Amino acid sequence: MTAVATVIGDLVGSRTSQDRAELHRRLGHALAEVNERVSPVRGLRITAGDEYQGTFATVREAVRATLLVRVQLWPAHDVRHGIGWGETAVLDEAGIEDGPGWWAARAAIEAAERAAETPAQRWLRTAYVVAEGAEGGADPALVNSGLLLRDERVSGLSERSVSVLRGLLSHETQRDIAEALGISASAVSQRVRADGLAAIVAAHDLLAPEGDR
């Protein structure tokens, strides 16, 4: 078995949705778009109910993918992610997977849910856990500190600011974003400064493979 970065995600509060079919359609569309923009080992896919999973060769790519999924759906819908690092194995011909990497991702998403119940981390939506004995990966303290700050910043964004952020993450110019949203370039620039959008994008791009920066 080879160690990979595993991702388990779920929709937050989806059971109260008035149109669950439309919500799942939007989720499926968001996952498909993100899979085209990152390099998964096995693409993000809905597995059952409100949950989805995917695997990546590096923790960096997994972290990038979790931001992109959240930004695709926020603020209309929110998602929670657990990122694990460890070995996985395919158990049968249907492609069912198991192993320490998946156990770590499950522990991570449960940790994110518990942490969000505390005042200091109420906006946390992503956590990272390394499987016991796994080699490689990344330092959990470093990754989780970055995730906490990232999630707090994204959680405070309005719908218009998220629209600007989506454009920036796609490397569109501020002028092109302004034209697409029907607002002035100055208004876009003000949102970029006031909401720290440039810092979110810069951190996201630092995690990209060298050829994609």
Phi, psi and chi 1 to 4 in degrees:
 res  aa     phi    psi   chi1   chi2   chi3   chi4
   1 MET       -  147.7  -65.3 -172.0  -68.2      -
   2 THR  -113.4  138.2  -58.3      -      -      -
   3 ALA   -72.0  137.2      -      -      -      -
   4 VAL  -139.6  168.7  -66.7      -      -      -
   5 ALA   -91.0  117.5      -      -      -      -
   6 THR  -100.0  146.2   52.5      -      -      -
   7 VAL  -130.0  126.0  171.6      -      -      -
   8 ILE  -117.0  129.9  -64.6  176.6      -      -
   9 GLY  -130.2  156.1      -      -      -      -
  10 ASP  -148.3  160.4   66.4   16.8      -      -
  11 LEU   -81.8  133.2  -68.9  160.8      -      -
  12 VAL   -86.3  124.7  176.7      -      -      -
  13 GLY    67.6   24.3      -      -      -      -
  14 SER   -70.0  -21.8   61.2      -      -      -
  15 ARG   -66.6  -18.2  -66.9 -178.8 -178.5  178.9
  16 THR   -91.5   -0.1   61.5      -      -      -
  17 SER   -64.5  139.1  172.9      -      -      -
  18 GLN   -76.0  -21.4  -62.4  -62.2  -47.6      -
  19 ASP  -138.4   83.9 -169.4  -17.1      -      -
  20 ARG   -66.7  -31.7  -73.8  176.5   56.8   81.3
  21 ALA   -63.7  -42.8      -      -      -      -
  22 GLU   -68.2  -37.4  172.2   61.1   16.5      -
  23 LEU   -61.8  -43.5  175.5   54.8      -      -
  24 HIS   -70.4  -31.4  -83.6 -103.4      -      -
  25 ARG   -64.0  -43.7 -173.7 -161.4   67.3   76.9
  26 ARG   -64.4  -40.0  -72.5 -163.5   61.5 -170.4
  27 LEU   -63.3  -46.0  174.5   61.3      -      -
  28 GLY   -60.6  -39.7      -      -      -      -
  29 HIS   -66.1  -42.0  179.0   71.8      -      -
  30 ALA   -63.1  -43.8      -      -      -      -
  31 LEU   -63.6  -40.1  -62.5 -178.5      -      -
  32 ALA   -63.0  -41.9      -      -      -      -
  33 GLU   -65.0  -41.7  -75.2 -160.1    3.7      -
  34 VAL   -67.0  -39.6  172.2      -      -      -
  35 ASN   -59.5  -30.2  -75.2  -26.1      -      -
  36 GLU   -76.0  -20.5  -68.8 -177.4   -1.9      -
  37 ARG  -100.3  -15.4  -64.3  175.7   59.7 -179.9
  38 VAL  -118.7 -175.4  -65.2      -      -      -
  39 SER  -123.4   78.1  -59.1      -      -      -
  40 PRO   -75.6  151.6   28.3  -34.3      -      -
  41 VAL   -71.8  -46.8  173.4      -      -      -
  42 ARG  -134.6  119.2 -171.8  173.8 -175.6 -168.9
  43 GLY   -58.7  154.1      -      -      -      -
  44 LEU   -61.3  132.7  -66.5  163.9      -      -
  45 ARG  -150.5  146.5   68.3 -130.1  177.9 -105.0
  46 ILE   -70.4  130.6  -62.1  173.9      -      -
  47 THR  -103.6  -48.2   52.4      -      -      -
  48 ALA  -164.1  139.1      -      -      -      -
  49 GLY    56.7 -121.0      -      -      -      -
  50 ASP  -100.1   11.4  -59.2  -28.4      -      -
  51 GLU  -107.2  150.1 -171.0  170.8  -75.2      -
  52 TYR  -142.2  160.5   51.2   95.6      -      -
  53 GLN  -144.9  159.9  -60.3  179.3   -2.3      -
  54 GLY  -169.7  165.1      -      -      -      -
  55 THR  -130.2  151.2   54.8      -      -      -
  56 PHE  -137.3  153.8  -61.1   82.3      -      -
  57 ALA   -71.1  -27.4      -      -      -      -
  58 THR  -133.8  155.7   66.9      -      -      -
  59 VAL   -64.7  -35.1  175.3      -      -      -
  60 ARG   -56.4  -46.7  -69.1  157.4   62.1  129.4
  61 GLU   -67.8  -35.6  -80.5  -65.3  -80.9      -
  62 ALA   -64.5  -42.6      -      -      -      -
  63 VAL   -62.2  -43.7  169.8      -      -      -
  64 ARG   -60.2  -44.0  -76.8  166.4   53.0   80.4
  65 ALA   -63.6  -39.6      -      -      -      -
  66 THR   -66.0  -35.0   57.7      -      -      -
  67 LEU   -66.1  -45.8  173.6   64.4      -      -
  68 LEU   -62.0  -39.6  -66.9  173.3      -      -
  69 VAL   -64.2  -46.0  172.6      -      -      -
  70 ARG   -63.6  -42.6 -167.5  173.0 -172.9 -144.2
  71 VAL   -66.8  -31.3  168.3      -      -      -
  72 GLN   -63.2  -31.9  -75.8  -67.8  -35.6      -
  73 LEU  -105.7  -25.8  -63.4  168.9      -      -
  74 TRP   -74.7  143.9 -178.3 -101.7      -      -
  75 PRO   -97.8    2.1   34.9  -35.8      -      -
  76 ALA   -63.8  -37.6      -      -      -      -
  77 HIS  -138.8  149.5  -51.8  -70.3      -      -
  78 ASP  -118.2  156.7 -157.0    1.3      -      -
  79 VAL  -133.9  157.2  -69.2      -      -      -
  80 ARG  -124.3  141.5 -179.1 -176.8  -65.0  111.7
  81 HIS  -129.5  144.4  -69.0  106.9      -      -
  82 GLY  -119.0  126.9      -      -      -      -
  83 ILE  -109.7  127.4  -58.2  173.2      -      -
  84 GLY  -118.6  161.6      -      -      -      -
  85 TRP  -133.7  124.0  176.4  -98.1      -      -
  86 GLY   168.1 -179.5      -      -      -      -
  87 GLU   -78.9  148.7  -64.8 -178.4  -21.6      -
  88 THR  -132.8  162.4   63.9      -      -      -
  89 ALA  -145.4  145.8      -      -      -      -
  90 VAL   -86.2  125.5  178.0      -      -      -
  91 LEU   -89.3  -27.7  -58.7 -177.9      -      -
  92 ASP  -152.7 -179.6   55.2   29.0      -      -
  93 GLU   -67.0  -20.6  -65.2 -179.4   -5.4      -
  94 ALA   -76.8   -6.7      -      -      -      -
  95 GLY    86.4   13.1      -      -      -      -
  96 ILE   -64.9  131.2  -59.4  -61.0      -      -
  97 GLU  -113.0  153.9  -64.1 -177.8    9.1      -
  98 ASP  -153.3  179.6 -161.9   10.6      -      -
  99 GLY   124.5  171.3      -      -      -      -
 100 PRO   -56.9  -32.8  -24.7   34.2      -      -
 101 GLY   -60.5  -39.6      -      -      -      -
 102 TRP   -74.7  -35.3  -73.1  113.2      -      -
 103 TRP   -63.8  -37.1  -51.4  -23.1      -      -
 104 ALA   -65.9  -41.3      -      -      -      -
 105 ALA   -64.7  -38.4      -      -      -      -
 106 ARG   -65.2  -42.6  179.7   64.5   62.7 -170.9
 107 ALA   -62.5  -35.6      -      -      -      -
 108 ALA   -68.4  -43.5      -      -      -      -
 109 ILE   -69.6  -32.6 -161.7  169.2      -      -
 110 GLU   -68.7  -36.4  -69.0  172.1   -6.0      -
 111 ALA   -65.7  -39.6      -      -      -      -
 112 ALA   -63.6  -39.5      -      -      -      -
 113 GLU   -66.2  -42.7 -174.6  172.4    9.5      -
 114 ARG   -66.3  -43.3  -70.6 -166.3  -56.8  -88.3
 115 ALA   -62.5  -35.3      -      -      -      -
 116 ALA   -66.9  -11.8      -      -      -      -
 117 GLU   -84.5   -7.3  -64.2  174.6   -4.5      -
 118 THR   -96.7  145.7   65.9      -      -      -
 119 PRO   -57.1  -41.2  -26.0   35.9      -      -
 120 ALA   -70.8  -23.1      -      -      -      -
 121 GLN  -125.0   27.5  -59.1 -174.7   56.9      -
 122 ARG   -63.6  -20.4   65.3 -173.5 -176.9  -82.2
 123 TRP   -95.6    1.6  -63.3  118.5      -      -
 124 LEU   -65.8  130.8 -176.5   71.0      -      -
 125 ARG  -127.9   -3.6  -67.4  -65.1 -179.0  -90.6
 126 THR  -141.1  135.5  -39.6      -      -      -
 127 ALA  -139.3  160.6      -      -      -      -
 128 TYR  -132.2  132.9  167.5   61.3      -      -
 129 VAL  -134.5  137.9  169.7      -      -      -
 130 VAL   -99.3  132.1  176.5      -      -      -
 131 ALA   -63.1  145.7      -      -      -      -
 132 GLU   -59.0  127.6 -176.4  176.0   -4.4      -
 133 GLY    83.3   -2.9      -      -      -      -
 134 ALA   -72.3  141.0      -      -      -      -
 135 GLU  -101.0  149.6  -61.9 -178.9   -5.1      -
 136 GLY    85.5 -147.7      -      -      -      -
 137 GLY    76.7 -144.4      -      -      -      -
 138 ALA  -147.4  160.9      -      -      -      -
 139 ASP   -64.9  117.7 -176.7  -25.5      -      -
 140 PRO   -58.1  -37.9  -25.4   35.7      -      -
 141 ALA   -63.4  -43.3      -      -      -      -
 142 LEU   -65.9  -45.6  -69.8  175.9      -      -
 143 VAL   -65.0  -47.1  174.7      -      -      -
 144 ASN   -67.9  -32.0  -76.8  -46.8      -      -
 145 SER   -66.0  -40.8   61.2      -      -      -
 146 GLY   -66.5  -39.7      -      -      -      -
 147 LEU   -64.2  -38.9  -68.8  172.2      -      -
 148 LEU   -61.7  -46.6  175.0   59.9      -      -
 149 LEU   -67.3  -41.1  -66.3  173.9      -      -
 150 ARG   -62.6  -47.6 -177.2 -166.1   77.3  177.0
 151 ASP   -65.3  -37.5  -73.7   -4.4      -      -
 152 GLU   -62.7  -41.2 -170.9  -81.5  -24.3      -
 153 ARG   -66.9  -45.7  174.0   57.2   59.5 -179.1
 154 VAL   -66.0  -37.0  173.0      -      -      -
 155 SER   -62.2  -23.5  -64.9      -      -      -
 156 GLY   -91.2    2.9      -      -      -      -
 157 LEU   -84.0  139.6  -61.4  179.5      -      -
 158 SER   -78.3  171.0   65.9      -      -      -
 159 GLU   -60.0  -41.3 -176.5  172.6   -2.2      -
 160 ARG   -67.3  -40.8  179.6   55.6   58.2   86.3
 161 SER   -66.6  -36.8  -68.8      -      -      -
 162 VAL   -65.2  -36.8  172.5      -      -      -
 163 SER   -61.5  -40.2  -64.3      -      -      -
 164 VAL   -65.6  -43.3  173.0      -      -      -
 165 LEU   -61.9  -40.5  178.3   57.3      -      -
 166 ARG   -57.9  -42.9  -69.4 -170.6 -164.3  111.0
 167 GLY   -64.6  -42.9      -      -      -      -
 168 LEU   -64.2  -39.1  -65.7  174.4      -      -
 169 LEU   -67.7  -21.7  -71.5  169.4      -      -
 170 SER   -91.5    6.3  -62.7      -      -      -
 171 HIS    62.8   33.8  -62.0  113.4      -      -
 172 GLU   -80.4  152.1  -63.0  175.3   13.4      -
 173 THR   -76.4  158.7   66.9      -      -      -
 174 GLN   -62.7  -33.4  -69.0 -170.9   24.3      -
 175 ARG   -65.8  -42.7 -176.5  174.0  -61.8  -81.2
 176 ASP   -65.5  -38.4  -71.9  -19.3      -      -
 177 ILE   -63.6  -43.6  -65.7  170.4      -      -
 178 ALA   -60.5  -43.9      -      -      -      -
 179 GLU   -64.4  -40.8  -69.1  179.9   -1.8      -
 180 ALA   -66.1  -34.6      -      -      -      -
 181 LEU   -90.8   -8.9  -63.5  177.9      -      -
 182 GLY    72.0   33.3      -      -      -      -
 183 ILE  -128.1  172.5   58.6  179.2      -      -
 184 SER   -78.6  156.2   68.1      -      -      -
 185 ALA   -62.1  -32.9      -      -      -      -
 186 SER   -64.1  -39.1  175.4      -      -      -
 187 ALA   -65.4  -38.8      -      -      -      -
 188 VAL   -64.1  -46.6  169.0      -      -      -
 189 SER   -59.6  -39.4 -179.7      -      -      -
 190 GLN   -64.5  -40.5  -70.5  174.2   16.2      -
 191 ARG   -67.5  -38.6  -73.1 -177.2 -179.2  -86.9
 192 VAL   -60.0  -42.9  170.0      -      -      -
 193 ARG   -73.6  -47.8  -68.7 -164.7  -56.8  -87.6
 194 ALA   -67.4  -34.4      -      -      -      -
 195 ASP  -101.5    4.4  -67.3  -28.2      -      -
 196 GLY    66.4   28.7      -      -      -      -
 197 LEU   -66.1  -35.8  -57.6 -174.7      -      -
 198 ALA   -62.9  -36.0      -      -      -      -
 199 ALA   -68.5  -39.2      -      -      -      -
 200 ILE   -60.7  -45.5  -62.2  173.3      -      -
 201 VAL   -66.7  -42.3  175.0      -      -      -
 202 ALA   -62.0  -43.0      -      -      -      -
 203 ALA   -64.4  -40.7      -      -      -      -
 204 HIS   -62.1  -43.9  179.6   77.8      -      -
 205 ASP   -70.7  -29.3  -72.6  -14.6      -      -
 206 LEU   -62.4  -25.1  -76.1  172.5      -      -
 207 LEU   -88.4   -5.8  -62.9  174.8      -      -
 208 ALA   -72.8  151.7      -      -      -      -
 209 PRO   -56.3  149.7  -24.9   35.2      -      -
 210 GLU   -53.8  -38.6  -70.2 -172.7    6.6      -
 211 GLY   -69.7  -15.8      -      -      -      -
 212 ASP  -102.2    0.4  -64.3  -21.7      -      -
 213 ARG   -83.3      -  -65.7  179.5 -165.9  173.6
